[in-house]
Structure formats: structure tokens, C-alpha cells
Amino acid sequence: MRRRSVVTETGPVVPFPAERRTAQIRRCAGELDSLQGEDARLYWRRVCLELADEMRKLGSSEESARAAVFAFQDEVQQELFRIHHAEEA
């Protein structure tokens, strides 16, 4: 998938791939792990909406923003899996 960019006075801005934002992924996974039920759902919804808004502001199409959110969600789920498997080991 080709990433769209926004042209600024200093040049084009290309959004950093959401699925490679390791610190944000770990922070979100940790936060989700500490929440339950409606609190977890509301937090997760807010994070995903904010990410989609950020991607659109940087020039991503709706389809690209959605794909970025899905990729980010996959990485957070994998991090949650790693957290729980590390606890079991």
C-alpha cells in the first residue's frame, strides 16, 4: 500500500506506520490489560478514533486510515498475547 503524504513548507509529511509505533502499542496494551468491560471498550474506541483522525489529518484516505488502525489493533493484540504468555512462563 502506498502511503499518502501532506506537503508542508518544509516538504512532504508521510505518516509513520501505525503498526510500528512500539511505545504506543505497548502503552495501549498495558492500559487495556488493566481495564475491564466498558472502561476497556471506551478506551480502545478512543485510541482507535484518535489514530484514524491523526492519519486523516496527515493526508491518508479513509481506506488507508482504516487499514492503519487495523494494523495497529493487530499489533496491540499480539502485545497482549505476549504479556500473558510471559506471565505464564
Backbone as JSON Lines, residues from 0, in Angstrom:
{"i":0,"aa":"M","n":[0.84,-1.16,0.0],"ca":[0.0,0.0,0.0],"c":[0.9,1.24,0.0]}
{"i":1,"aa":"R","n":[0.64,2.15,-0.88],"ca":[1.41,3.38,-0.99],"c":[0.88,4.38,0.04]}
{"i":2,"aa":"R","n":[1.76,4.97,0.8],"ca":[1.37,5.94,1.81],"c":[1.23,7.31,1.18]}
{"i":3,"aa":"R","n":[0.16,7.99,1.52],"ca":[-0.04,9.35,1.05],"c":[0.72,10.29,1.96]}
{"i":4,"aa":"S","n":[1.01,11.47,1.46],"ca":[1.73,12.45,2.26],"c":[1.06,13.8,2.15]}
{"i":5,"aa":"V","n":[1.39,14.66,3.09],"ca":[0.92,16.04,3.1],"c":[2.13,16.91,2.81]}
{"i":6,"aa":"V","n":[2.0,17.86,1.91],"ca":[3.12,18.74,1.58],"c":[3.04,19.96,2.5]}
{"i":7,"aa":"T","n":[4.15,20.25,3.17],"ca":[4.25,21.42,4.04],"c":[5.33,22.33,3.49]}
{"i":8,"aa":"E","n":[5.57,23.45,4.18],"ca":[6.62,24.38,3.74],"c":[7.99,23.71,3.71]}
{"i":9,"aa":"T","n":[8.19,22.74,4.59],"ca":[9.49,22.08,4.66],"c":[9.56,20.8,3.85]}
{"i":10,"aa":"G","n":[8.47,20.39,3.23],"ca":[8.46,19.18,2.41],"c":[7.31,18.28,2.78]}
{"i":11,"aa":"P","n":[7.25,17.09,2.18],"ca":[6.13,16.18,2.44],"c":[6.22,15.54,3.83]}
{"i":12,"aa":"V","n":[5.06,15.29,4.42],"ca":[4.96,14.59,5.69],"c":[4.29,13.25,5.4]}
{"i":13,"aa":"V","n":[5.0,12.17,5.69],"ca":[4.46,10.82,5.49],"c":[4.21,10.23,6.87]}
{"i":14,"aa":"P","n":[2.99,9.79,7.14],"ca":[2.7,9.24,8.47],"c":[3.57,8.02,8.77]}
{"i":15,"aa":"F","n":[4.09,7.96,10.01],"ca":[4.85,6.8,10.45],"c":[3.88,5.64,10.55]}
{"i":16,"aa":"P","n":[4.24,4.47,10.05],"ca":[3.31,3.33,10.09],"c":[2.81,3.05,11.51]}
{"i":17,"aa":"A","n":[1.52,3.03,11.67],"ca":[0.91,2.84,12.99],"c":[1.34,1.53,13.64]}
{"i":18,"aa":"E","n":[1.52,0.51,12.83],"ca":[1.88,-0.8,13.38],"c":[3.33,-0.87,13.84]}
{"i":19,"aa":"R","n":[4.1,0.2,13.64],"ca":[5.49,0.22,14.1],"c":[5.7,1.18,15.26]}
{"i":20,"aa":"R","n":[4.64,1.7,15.79],"ca":[4.72,2.62,16.93],"c":[4.8,1.79,18.21]}
{"i":21,"aa":"T","n":[5.96,1.22,18.44],"ca":[6.15,0.24,19.51],"c":[5.77,0.78,20.88]}
{"i":22,"aa":"A","n":[6.21,1.99,21.2],"ca":[5.9,2.55,22.52],"c":[4.4,2.72,22.7]}
{"i":23,"aa":"Q","n":[3.73,3.22,21.69],"ca":[2.28,3.41,21.77],"c":[1.56,2.06,21.85]}
{"i":24,"aa":"I","n":[2.04,1.08,21.12],"ca":[1.45,-0.26,21.16],"c":[1.58,-0.85,22.56]}
{"i":25,"aa":"R","n":[2.76,-0.75,23.15],"ca":[2.97,-1.3,24.49],"c":[2.15,-0.56,25.54]}
{"i":26,"aa":"R","n":[2.08,0.77,25.41],"ca":[1.3,1.56,26.35],"c":[-0.18,1.18,26.28]}
{"i":27,"aa":"C","n":[-0.7,1.07,25.07],"ca":[-2.1,0.71,24.88],"c":[-2.39,-0.69,25.41]}
{"i":28,"aa":"A","n":[-1.51,-1.62,25.13],"ca":[-1.7,-2.99,25.61],"c":[-1.69,-3.03,27.13]}
{"i":29,"aa":"G","n":[-0.77,-2.3,27.74],"ca":[-0.71,-2.24,29.19],"c":[-1.97,-1.63,29.79]}
{"i":30,"aa":"E","n":[-2.43,-0.56,29.18],"ca":[-3.65,0.1,29.65],"c":[-4.86,-0.83,29.49]}
{"i":31,"aa":"L","n":[-4.98,-1.44,28.33],"ca":[-6.1,-2.37,28.1],"c":[-6.06,-3.54,29.07]}
{"i":32,"aa":"D","n":[-4.87,-4.01,29.38],"ca":[-4.73,-5.14,30.29],"c":[-5.2,-4.79,31.69]}
{"i":33,"aa":"S","n":[-5.13,-3.51,32.04],"ca":[-5.54,-3.09,33.38],"c":[-7.02,-2.71,33.45]}
{"i":34,"aa":"L","n":[-7.69,-2.63,32.31],"ca":[-9.1,-2.24,32.27],"c":[-9.97,-3.45,31.97]}
{"i":35,"aa":"Q","n":[-11.25,-3.32,32.31],"ca":[-12.2,-4.39,32.01],"c":[-13.51,-3.8,31.53]}
{"i":36,"aa":"G","n":[-14.25,-4.6,30.81],"ca":[-15.61,-4.26,30.42],"c":[-15.72,-2.96,29.64]}
{"i":37,"aa":"E","n":[-16.69,-2.15,30.06],"ca":[-16.99,-0.9,29.35],"c":[-15.82,0.07,29.36]}
{"i":38,"aa":"D","n":[-15.06,0.12,30.46],"ca":[-13.9,1.01,30.51],"c":[-12.89,0.64,29.44]}
{"i":39,"aa":"A","n":[-12.64,-0.65,29.26],"ca":[-11.71,-1.11,28.23],"c":[-12.24,-0.79,26.84]}
{"i":40,"aa":"R","n":[-13.52,-1.03,26.63],"ca":[-14.12,-0.75,25.32],"c":[-14.04,0.72,24.97]}
{"i":41,"aa":"L","n":[-14.36,1.59,25.92],"ca":[-14.32,3.04,25.67],"c":[-12.9,3.53,25.42]}
{"i":42,"aa":"Y","n":[-11.94,3.02,26.2],"ca":[-10.54,3.4,26.0],"c":[-10.09,2.98,24.59]}
{"i":43,"aa":"W","n":[-10.37,1.75,24.23],"ca":[-9.93,1.21,22.94],"c":[-10.57,1.98,21.79]}
{"i":44,"aa":"R","n":[-11.83,2.29,21.92],"ca":[-12.53,3.07,20.89],"c":[-11.88,4.45,20.74]}
{"i":45,"aa":"R","n":[-11.59,5.1,21.86],"ca":[-10.97,6.42,21.82],"c":[-9.6,6.38,21.14]}
{"i":46,"aa":"V","n":[-8.78,5.4,21.5],"ca":[-7.45,5.28,20.91],"c":[-7.55,5.08,19.39]}
{"i":47,"aa":"C","n":[-8.43,4.2,18.95],"ca":[-8.57,3.91,17.52],"c":[-9.11,5.11,16.75]}
{"i":48,"aa":"L","n":[-10.08,5.82,17.33],"ca":[-10.61,7.01,16.66],"c":[-9.55,8.1,16.56]}
{"i":49,"aa":"E","n":[-8.77,8.28,17.63],"ca":[-7.7,9.29,17.6],"c":[-6.65,8.95,16.55]}
{"i":50,"aa":"L","n":[-6.31,7.68,16.44],"ca":[-5.33,7.26,15.43],"c":[-5.87,7.51,14.03]}
{"i":51,"aa":"A","n":[-7.11,7.14,13.79],"ca":[-7.71,7.37,12.47],"c":[-7.75,8.86,12.14]}
{"i":52,"aa":"D","n":[-8.12,9.69,13.12],"ca":[-8.15,11.14,12.9],"c":[-6.76,11.67,12.56]}
{"i":53,"aa":"E","n":[-5.75,11.19,13.3],"ca":[-4.38,11.62,13.04],"c":[-3.95,11.25,11.62]}
{"i":54,"aa":"M","n":[-4.26,10.03,11.22],"ca":[-3.86,9.58,9.88],"c":[-4.54,10.41,8.8]}
{"i":55,"aa":"R","n":[-5.82,10.72,8.99],"ca":[-6.54,11.54,8.0],"c":[-5.99,12.96,7.95]}
{"i":56,"aa":"K","n":[-5.65,13.52,9.11],"ca":[-5.07,14.87,9.14],"c":[-3.74,14.93,8.4]}
{"i":57,"aa":"L","n":[-3.03,13.8,8.38],"ca":[-1.75,13.73,7.68],"c":[-1.92,13.38,6.21]}
{"i":58,"aa":"G","n":[-3.16,13.29,5.76],"ca":[-3.41,13.1,4.34],"c":[-3.8,11.7,3.91]}
{"i":59,"aa":"S","n":[-3.96,10.79,4.85],"ca":[-4.37,9.43,4.48],"c":[-5.82,9.41,4.05]}
{"i":60,"aa":"S","n":[-6.12,8.58,3.09],"ca":[-7.52,8.38,2.69],"c":[-8.24,7.63,3.81]}
{"i":61,"aa":"E","n":[-9.54,7.61,3.73],"ca":[-10.34,6.87,4.72],"c":[-9.92,5.39,4.73]}
{"i":62,"aa":"E","n":[-9.72,4.83,3.55],"ca":[-9.31,3.42,3.44],"c":[-7.94,3.19,4.06]}
{"i":63,"aa":"S","n":[-6.99,4.08,3.8],"ca":[-5.65,3.94,4.37],"c":[-5.66,4.11,5.88]}
{"i":64,"aa":"A","n":[-6.45,5.07,6.36],"ca":[-6.56,5.29,7.81],"c":[-7.15,4.05,8.48]}
{"i":65,"aa":"R","n":[-8.17,3.48,7.87],"ca":[-8.79,2.26,8.41],"c":[-7.78,1.12,8.44]}
{"i":66,"aa":"A","n":[-7.02,0.96,7.37],"ca":[-6.01,-0.11,7.32],"c":[-4.95,0.1,8.4]}
{"i":67,"aa":"A","n":[-4.57,1.35,8.64],"ca":[-3.58,1.65,9.67],"c":[-4.12,1.29,11.05]}
{"i":68,"aa":"V","n":[-5.38,1.6,11.3],"ca":[-5.99,1.26,12.59],"c":[-6.06,-0.25,12.75]}
{"i":69,"aa":"F","n":[-6.44,-0.97,11.71],"ca":[-6.49,-2.44,11.8],"c":[-5.1,-3.02,12.08]}
{"i":70,"aa":"A","n":[-4.08,-2.49,11.42],"ca":[-2.71,-2.98,11.64],"c":[-2.28,-2.69,13.08]}
{"i":71,"aa":"F","n":[-2.61,-1.51,13.57],"ca":[-2.3,-1.14,14.96],"c":[-3.03,-2.07,15.93]}
{"i":72,"aa":"Q","n":[-4.3,-2.33,15.67],"ca":[-5.07,-3.24,16.53],"c":[-4.44,-4.62,16.58]}
{"i":73,"aa":"D","n":[-3.99,-5.12,15.44],"ca":[-3.33,-6.43,15.39],"c":[-2.09,-6.45,16.28]}
{"i":74,"aa":"E","n":[-1.3,-5.39,16.19],"ca":[-0.07,-5.33,16.99],"c":[-0.37,-5.25,18.48]}
{"i":75,"aa":"V","n":[-1.39,-4.5,18.86],"ca":[-1.77,-4.41,20.27],"c":[-2.24,-5.78,20.76]}
{"i":76,"aa":"Q","n":[-3.02,-6.48,19.96],"ca":[-3.47,-7.82,20.34],"c":[-2.29,-8.78,20.51]}
{"i":77,"aa":"Q","n":[-1.31,-8.68,19.62],"ca":[-0.12,-9.53,19.74],"c":[0.66,-9.18,21.01]}
{"i":78,"aa":"E","n":[0.73,-7.9,21.34],"ca":[1.43,-7.49,22.56],"c":[0.7,-8.01,23.8]}
{"i":79,"aa":"L","n":[-0.62,-7.95,23.8],"ca":[-1.38,-8.52,24.91],"c":[-1.12,-10.02,25.04]}
{"i":80,"aa":"F","n":[-1.05,-10.71,23.93],"ca":[-0.73,-12.14,23.92],"c":[0.65,-12.37,24.55]}
{"i":81,"aa":"R","n":[1.64,-11.55,24.14],"ca":[2.99,-11.68,24.68],"c":[3.01,-11.42,26.19]}
{"i":82,"aa":"I","n":[2.27,-10.41,26.63],"ca":[2.21,-10.09,28.06],"c":[1.71,-11.3,28.85]}
{"i":83,"aa":"H","n":[0.65,-11.91,28.38],"ca":[0.05,-13.01,29.12],"c":[0.87,-14.29,29.02]}
{"i":84,"aa":"H","n":[1.56,-14.5,27.92],"ca":[2.42,-15.67,27.83],"c":[3.68,-15.5,28.66]}
{"i":85,"aa":"A","n":[4.16,-14.29,28.81],"ca":[5.32,-14.03,29.67],"c":[4.96,-14.28,31.13]}
{"i":86,"aa":"E","n":[3.72,-13.94,31.52],"ca":[3.26,-14.18,32.88],"c":[3.15,-15.67,33.19]}
{"i":87,"aa":"E","n":[2.81,-16.47,32.18],"ca":[2.64,-17.91,32.37],"c":[3.98,-18.64,32.43]}
{"i":88,"aa":"A","n":[5.01,-18.05,31.85],"ca":[6.31,-18.73,31.77],"c":[7.05,-18.72,33.09]}
